[in-house]
Amino acid sequence: MPRRFSLAMLALGLSVLLIPTALGQSGSTDRIRYRNAKKDYQEEVVLGTTQETSAGLVVTLNNKSTVKIPAPDIVSIEYGSLPGLDSVKLELSSAENQGNAVKARDLYAAEVKKNPTDPRTKKFLDYREVIWSARVVDAKIGKEFADEAPAVITKLVNFSQEYSKKNAWEVWHASQIAARMNAELAQYSDAATVYSSLSKVANLTPELKYEARIGEIEMLIRSGNVLTSAPLVAEVSKATDLPKSGPIVEKLAVVKAVVDALSEKKAKQKPTAQVKIIEDVIAKTPDPSVRAFGHNMLGELYLQCELPRDAMWELLRVEVVENLDRDEVIKAVWRLADCFKLLGQENRAEAYREKLPTLKWS
């Protein structure tokens, strides 16, 4: 259940994920922007009062009906009331609306230091501070990113740990960003640990719990640690609360095929039987995220089989065609940089490294 975006949005950078366009509204009504899974993940807005959980939001509308929004589909919340922030609301909103990441980070950090007593206000400020901190670093590449990302990862992990027992939907997003940053640094085992912790957060739905477990398996695969990932595949496959069908089951079939292939891989040879399993999943699923995931995992499999050109075509498929899932596109782009480096095309590799910052917060 990832965040999704259109090709037009990718090209033009028309929206900013997770960052509200205004700090709050008058009255007690909250304004929630989210992607509607029933309408091809088009962005919608609802107004109401929110009950927050680790799994997402339950929004009670004015007519007393409710809307359930899973955590991954939440874009932003503009709270109707946040005690203690009235005096700085306009300044914070101005920095956010201008996209001034450094200024927004510093303003939120200053408010955090005031140690607000209202729990919702404190969580709001803590989250905004770590998100803007991540955005500052995500604008960088190469050594600058490598030098500064570890401190931000620590902030994101600390936030997730603090709020993992407080029914905070933001833990999902903070953990995803921490895992992604670790992966970009090739710290795959650390990324797997983030996903493992995320899967243990109280009150997640089975779909989110096993989405996190599959993320953990994926990162262990990327680390080359087949001996550790194989038992996890078996464990998840036997779980009694695993969904019986749908994207989670399809992704599990993909990672199982990859693990099986890597356990007997031979250099410069395609594991034909396992590749067919993954291609069949891609062909049959109606879910664009599963298709992108499948192509990305084929790309990873080919890279580990020392077939960078085959990997390149799979990853390009994600970037150009199966590009509705922003997280999967980001994975494809940073691995394409590796592919082109292996193929001796350093100019194209550098172009893909430079492309990453424009994708992460578009």
N, C-alpha and C positions, 0 to 999 in steps of 0.2 A: 504494500500500500504506500508507494512512494510519492514524492512530489513530482508533478508532471508539467510539461510546458510544450507549447507549439513551436514549430520551426520558425514561424514569423517572430515569435517572442525571442527565440534564441538569436536570431539575426539582428533584431533591433533593440533588445534589452529593454522591453517595455514595462517590466514589473520588477519589484524588489521583494523577494520572498522573506517572510517572517518579520519584516520590519513594518510597523504601522505607519500610515500616512498622516495620522494625527494621534496625539497622546491620549486623548479622551474626549468624551462628549458631556454635555450637560445632563443632569438627572442621573438615574441609576441604571439606565438601559445600556447594555453592552452592544457593540457592533463587531460582528465576526465575519471575516473574509475566509472562504474555504473553497476547496475544489470538490465539486459534486461528482462522486463516482458514478452516479446513475445517469449523468449527462456528459459522458466522455471527459470528465474532470474539468469541465468549464468552471471558471471562477464565479462564485455567487456571494451574496451578502445577506446575513440575517440579523435582525435586531431582537434582543430579548435579555433575559437574565440567565446567567451561565452557572452550571454546576460542573466543576472541573474534576477530572480523574486522570490517572496515568494513561489511560487508553484514549482520552480525548475529552470532548465536551458534550453535555446535554443542555441544549438551549431551549428555554421555555419562552414561546412567542406570546405576543399580546393576546391572542385568542386561546391561550393556555395549551395549545398543541406543542409538541416537542420535536426537536431535530437533533439527532445524534451525529456528531462529527468525529471521525477517528483522528487521533493525534497527527498522523502523517499528512492528512489533508488540510490541516489548519494553516492558513497563511498568516493571519494576524488577529489580534483582539484589540479593540479600542474600548477600554473600560469606561463605564459611565461615571465611576467614582473611584478615585485613588487618594485616600487621605494623605495630606502632607505635601502634595505635589502642585497645588494650585499656583504657587508663586513662581515655579520654574517651568510650567507646562508649555508656554509659548516658546521659550528658549530651546527646550528639548525637541519640540516638534519642528522648529525651524532647522535645527541641525540635521534631523532625520530626513526631512523633505528635500533638503539640499544634497543629500547623499554624502555629507561631510563626515566620513567615518571616524577620523581622528577626533574631531570636535565632539561628535556624539558619544564616542567611547569615554572621553575625558569628562564630559558633563555627567554621564551616568555614574562613572566611577566616583565623582565628587558627591553625588547624592547617596550612593551606597555607603560612603564613609560616615554619613550622618546617622547611620544605623536606625532607619525608621522602625517604629514599633508595630505598625499595621502589617499583618502577615502577607496580604495580597500586594501591598505596595512594595514590601521588601522583595518578594519573589519577582515582581515586575522589574524592579531596578536591577536585581542580581542577574536576571536573564538578559535584559537589554545590554548590560555592561559586557557580559561574556560574548554575546552575539556580535556587538560592534567591535569588540576586540578581535574576534575571528575575522570579521570583514576587513579590518585594517591589514591583517597579515595575508589574507587571501588575495589581496591586490598585488602581491609580490611573487617573484619567481626565483628559481635558482638558489644561490647561497643565502639571499635575504630571507626567503621563505623558510629554508632549512634551519637558519639560525633562530628565527622568531617563532616558528610554529610550536615547538615543544612547550613553551610557556603558556601559550593559548590552549593547547591540548590539556594541560594541567588544570587551567581555569574551568574548561568545559567539563572535565571529569569530576572536579571538586563540586561544581554546581549539580551535576547528576547525582553524585553521592549524597549531597545535602538534601536534595528534594525527592529522592527516589521513594521515600516513605511518606511523602506529603501529598500524594495524588496530583502531581504536577505534570500536565501534558507536555510541558517544555522539555522534560527529561529526554523524551524521544528525539527531539531535534538536536539538543546539545550533544547527545551521545552519537548520533549519526555524523555530525560535523567532526567530532573528535576522532571517530573511526576513520572517516575519509581523510583527514589530515595525516593520521598515522600511516595510512596506506600510501599516500603521496610521498611520504618519507621512506617508503619501503619498510616500515616498521609493522609488518603484517601481524606478527604475534601480539603486539600491543593493540592493534585494531581488533583482533579476535577477542582479546580480553575485555575490551569496551563492549562489544556485542554480547559476550557472555554475561556481563553484569547487567546489561539492558534487559536481557531475557528473564532475569530474576526479579525485575521490578514488580511490586505488588499490584494487583488489579489490572494487569494487561489482559486483553482478549487473547484467546488461543492464536488467532491470526497474527497478532503483533508479537506475541511470545516466540512463535516459530519463524516469523520473519527475521527476528533478531538471531535465532539459532542458525538459520541459513546464512546470515551475514557472518557469523562466527566461522562456520564451515568454509565459506568462500575465502575468508582471509587466511585460514590455515592452508587451503589449497594454494593460494597465491604465494605463501611463504615456502612452498615445497614440502610442507610437513604432512605427507600422506598418511604416515603411521598414526598421527594424532587425529586427522580428519575422518578416517575410515570408521573408528568406533563411534564418533559423534553422529555420523550418518545413520549407523545402525540404531543408536539410541533414539534419535528423533523419529526414525521410521516406525519404531515400536511404541511410541507414546500414545497413550489411550485418548488424550484430548486433541490429538492432531486432526485438523480438518480432513474430511473424507475426500474432498475434491477441491478444485480451484487452484489459484496461483501458487499457494504454498506447496501443495502436492506436486505441481509441475516443476517448480524450482528444485524441490528435493530430488526429483528424478534426474534433473540436469546435474546437480552436484554429485549425486551417486555415480552417474556415468563418468564424470570427470575423475573422481577418485579411483574408480575401477580402472580407467585407462592409464592413469599415472602410476598405478601400482605395478604395471607391467610394461611401461613405455619403453620404446626403442628410439634412439636418436634419429631424426629426419624421417620418421615413418608415422603416418596417420593411423591412430587406433580406430579402424574402420567400423567395428561393431558399436563401440560407444559413441562415435560421432553420429551414426545413424539414429541412435536413441535420442540424442539431443536434437537433431534435425527434425525428428518426428514430433517432439514436444513443441518445437517452434512452429511447425506446420499446422498443428491441430489446435493450439491455444487461441482463444479470442482476446487474450490479455496482451496489450502492447508492451507492458513492463516485462512480462515473462519472455516475450520474443527478444527484447533487448538484452535481458539477462542471459538468455541462451547463447546469443551471438557473442556476448562478452566472455562467457565461460569457454566457448569454443576458441576464441582468440587467446585466452590464457592457456588453454590446453596446447594449442599449436606453438605458443612461445616456449612452453616447457618441453615440447618435443623438438625444439630447434627448427621450427618452420615459420620464421617471421613473416614471410610473404603471405602465407595462408592466414596467419593471424591478422595481418593488415587488412585483408578483405573482410574478415568478420567484424573487426572493429570499425571499419569505415561504414559498414552496413548500419551499425548503431548510430554513428554520427549523422549519417545522411538520410537514412530511411526510417529506422525504428527509433525515433528520437523524441518520443513523448515523455520519457522518464528522464528528468534532468540528472539524477544521480548516476544512472547508467551511462548517459552521454559523457559525464565527467570522467568516469572510469575509462571509457573508450578513448578519450582524448589523451589522458596521461599515459596510457599504454601505447597509443599510436606514436607518441614521441619516442618511446623505447623501441618500437618496431623499426621506425625510420633510422634510428641510430644503429641498430643491428644491421640494417640494409645498406649502411654507408651513406645515407642521405641526411647529413647533419643539418643542412639548411631547412629541410622539412621537419626534422625533429625539433629544431629551435622554434619554428613557426607554431608547432603544436604546444610547446611549453608556454609560449607567449599567449596562446589562445585561452588557456585555462582560466585566468582571472576574470575574463569577460563572461564565462559560463557560470561560475559559482554563485553569483548573486544576481543573475539576469532574470 
